[in-house]
Amino acid sequence: MKHWLHAFRLRTLPLAASSILVGSALGYFADIWRYSGPSSFKPVVLVLALFTAILLQILSNLANDLGDHQHGTDNTDRVGPQRAVQSGAITPAQMKRAMFICGLLAFASGCALITVALGFTMKSLGFLIVGLLAIGAAVKYTFGKNPYGYAGLGDISVFLFFGVVGVCGTFYLHSGGFHWAVLMPATAFGLLSAGVLNVNNMRDIDNDGKSGKRTLAVRMGSRNAKVYQTILICVGITCLVVFSAFIQWSFYQWLFLLVVPGFIVHLKRVWTTPEPRALDPQLKVLAMGTFFTALLFSLGLILAV
């Protein structure tokens, strides 16, 4: 069982939950905008959305474990936790079965989420298509022929599904509508999540380059990847500041600023660490920093109501 828990990569799951928490808190806060009536927040939507997001993240982790093994990226030069398929603890056939089961559960959970939130409507069909795209994106990141992660498109996928789709989609499922201001926190957490992926890619830049995995970090080079990381973090935090300043309701909305010093320390570590492999601890630092930012931002919105 421990091998499967390693393959699930539990430390990545809080990041998957971040956009759902933020989208749900925005749905709760929507009442203050007089946007969608007094019953925007639906607890069952929060639970099902969290369950679906976590299943999708686990599916992506399993597919990544198998995909990198198939493409030869997982080798003796790789940094980070040992992969399950690479180590022989889980066979490729077992991993494929686990991916199928996880994908099926994510699809079922997503269908339940859409039905509870929207019923059987044309809007439901649109969300179903988005859900299928999310499943496809989770699998095709590094698995199969021509995985988009090997072409440097992983950052765009993370930005969309951990940011725009995750936050705006969850908000819509709660409120039944859309507000332009939601795009600011959606962009923020999409950028911060892309930052987590970029740290991972900066850490693996040497091995990925040798293995033909042309991530954005490999394409840009180490120094430009650090510049890119700085932009992702700074613009992400700025988006949250702009949102809070524009929709000013209570000082509680600024609680997320408590995490900002952690981001500053993270960027300092990124710039002062000459060896890419030594960036491995920053992966967890940024992932948890993003999660706690989501928690405090969400808590601030709830307390402001």
N, C-alpha and C positions, 0 to 999 in steps of 0.2 A: 504493500500500500504506500510505503514511503516514496517509492519510485514514481508513482502516479502523482503524489502531492508535489514532488519536485517538478514533474512535467507540467502540472497546472500552473506553476510559478505564482504562488499565492501572494507574493509581494507586489505583483502587478495589479491585483484586483481592486485595491482602493482607488487607483487611478481610473479604472473603468467606471467606478461608482460616482466619480466626481461630477460629471456632466449631468447625471440623473438627479443628484442632490440639488444642484444649482437650478436645473430646469423646474424641479418640483417646488423649490423655494420661491422661484419667480412666479410660479402658478399661484402660490399662496399669497404672495405680495401683490398679485394682480388686482386683488380686491381693493387695495388702496388706490389704485389708478382708476377705479370705477369702470374697469374695462370689460369684465366678463361676469359681473354679478357676484353674489355673496358666497358661492359654492365652487370656486375655481379648483381648490385643492381636493384631490381624491386619494385617500390613503392607499386604496387597492392599486391605483395606477403607479404610485411610488414603489410599492412592493414588487409588482410584476415587471416594471421597467428595470429595477435593480437586478432582479433575477435574470432577465433577458440579457442585460449588459454584461453581467458576470459570466454567463454561459458563452456569450460571444467572445469575451476576452480569453476564456479557457480554450475555446475552439481555436482561436488565433495562436495561442501558445503551443497547443498540440501540433497544429499545422506547421508552425515555425520550427519546432523540434524535428519533425520528420523532413520538412523541406530543406533545411540547412544540411541535414545529414545526406540527403539525396544529391545535393549540389556540391558536396564536398567542403562546405564552409565550416562545418564542425570538424575540427581536427586538433592535433596536439598543440597548435599555436593559438587556439581560441582562448579568450579570457572570459571569466565569469563561471557560474555554476555549471557543473557537468551535465550534458544533455542526456536524456533517458535512452534515446535510440542509439546515439553515438556510443554510449557506454555498454550497450547490449542488455541493459536491464529490461527494456521493452522492445519487442520486435516491431518491424515496420507494419506487419499485418495487424498486430494488436493496436498499434497507434491509429491505423486507418479505421478500425472498428470503433475506437474511442472517439475519433473525429466524427464519424457518422452518427453515433449516439448523441454526442454533444450538440451537433448541428440540428438533429431532429428535436431535441429538447428546447433549443433556442428558438426554433421555428414554432413549436407548439406554444411556448411561453409568449412569444411575440404575437401570435394569433389571438391568444387569450387577452393580452394587453390591449390590442387594437379593438377587439370586440367589446370589452368592458368600457373603454373610453369613448368609442365612436359608434358602436353598434354595427349594423350591416349597411354601409353606405358607400358611395363612390370615394369618399375621403378615406375610408377603410382600405379600399383597393390601392390607393396611392401609398398609404403607409405600409401595406403588405409588400409592394414593390421595393420600397426603401429598405424594408427588413431583409428581403432576399438579397439585395445589393450588399447589405451589411454582412450577411453570412458569406457571400462570395468574396468580399474584401478580406474577411477574417481568414479565409482559406488560401486565397491566391497571393498573399503577401510574399511568402517564400516557397509555397508548395506548388508542385506541378510544373508544366512547361511555361516558359516566359513569365515567371512571377514578377509582379510589378515592383516589389521591394528591391529586386536586383537591378532595376532600371532607374532607381533613385526617386520613385514616386510614393514611397512610404509616408513621407512627411505630409503630402497633400491628403492622403487617405486618413491619417491620424487627425489632422486639422478638421476635416469634414465630419468624421464620425464621432470623434471625442469632443468636438466643439459645436459646429453649426447644427448638425443633425441631432446630436445627443441633447444639447440644451434646448434648442428651438423646438425640436420634436417633442420632447418631454413637456415643455411648456404648453404646446398646442394640445397634447393629450389631456392635460389637466383643464385648460381654460376653454378649449374649443375655438381658439382664435389666435391672432398673432399681434405683437406689438414691436415696432421697429427697434425700441430700446433693448430688447432681448438680444439683439445681434452683438451688442457690446460685450456682455459677459460670455456669450457663445464664442466670440472671437478670442477673448482672453484665455479661456480654458482650452480652446483648440490650439493656440500658440504655445501655452505652457506644456500641453501634452506632446506637441511636436518637439518641444525642447527635451523632453524625456527621451524620445526616440533619437534625437541628435546626439545626446550624451552617450547613448548606447553605441551609435555609429562612430562617434569620435574614439570611443574606447577600442572598437574593433577595426579601426581604419586600416591598419597595416594588413591584418589577416584578410579582411574583406577585399582589399585591393588585389592581393595575390590570388584570391579565390574567384575573382570575376564578379563580385557583388558590388555593383557600382552605385552605392548609396550616395546621397547628396554630400555627405562628409567626404567621401572618396573623391567625388567629382570636384569639390571646391578646394580640397586640401585642408590640412590641419588648422592653419591660422585663420583662413576664411570661415571655417566651420565654427571657430570660437567667436568671430564677429557675428555670424549668423545666430549663434546661441545667445549672445548679448541682446541682439535685436528681438528675438523671440520673447525673452523674459521681460525686457523693458517695455515693449509694446503691449504685451499681455497685461502687465500690471497697470499700465496707463489706461487701457480700456476699462478696467474695473474702476479706476479713479474717475474717469469721465462719466461712466454710468452713475456712480454714487453722487457725483457733483450735480449732474443734470436732474436725477430723480432724488433730490435731497428731501428726506423725510425725518430722519433721526440719526443721531451720532452713532447708533449701533451699526449703521451701514458701513462704517469705517473699520470695523473689527478686523477685517482681512489684512489691514496694514501691519498687524502684529507679526505677520509672517515675512514681511518684506526684508527685514535684516537677514533672514535666512537665505533669501535669494541673492542678496548682495555678497554674502560669504561664499555662496555657491559659485557665482561668477568669478570671484577672486580666485577660488580654487581652480576653476577651469583655465584661467589665464596664467596661473603660476605653476601649473603641472606640466612639465615638459614631456613626460612619458605617457602616451595614450593609455596604456594598460592601467596606470595609476588612477585613471578617472572612474574606475569601477564603483567606488563608494558613492560617487556623486549621482549615480543612477538612482539609488534608493533615496538619497537626500532630496533630489528634485521631485521624484514621484510622491514622496510623503509630504513635501512642501506644497505641492499642487493640491493634494488631498486635503490638507489642513486649511489651505486657502479657500477651497470649496466649502469646507465645513463652517469656517468663520464667516464667509460671505453669505452663506445660506442662513446661518444663525442670525446674522445682522438683519437680514430681510424679515425674518420671522418676528424678531423682537421689535422691529420698527412698526409692525402692524398694530 
